[in-house]
Amino acid sequence: MGIFDFLKKKEFDKISELEKKIISLENTNSELNSNQNRYNGIVDVEFYIKTEKENQL
């Protein structure tokens, strides 16, 4: 393996690692969005229940 092949492999390895980190961040972002949507749904339900109770009084 020549020096240029070695350097190409090193660059390829760096790019591969960056791609893995990007995929991991995308997955984390997706999970956070999902959790945010669930939380927003819970808040909406709690607000609805509170409003209904107040309307019944």
Secondary structure as GFF3:
##gff-version 3
##sequence-region A 1 57
A	DSSP	alpha_helix	3	56	.	.	.	ID=ss1
###
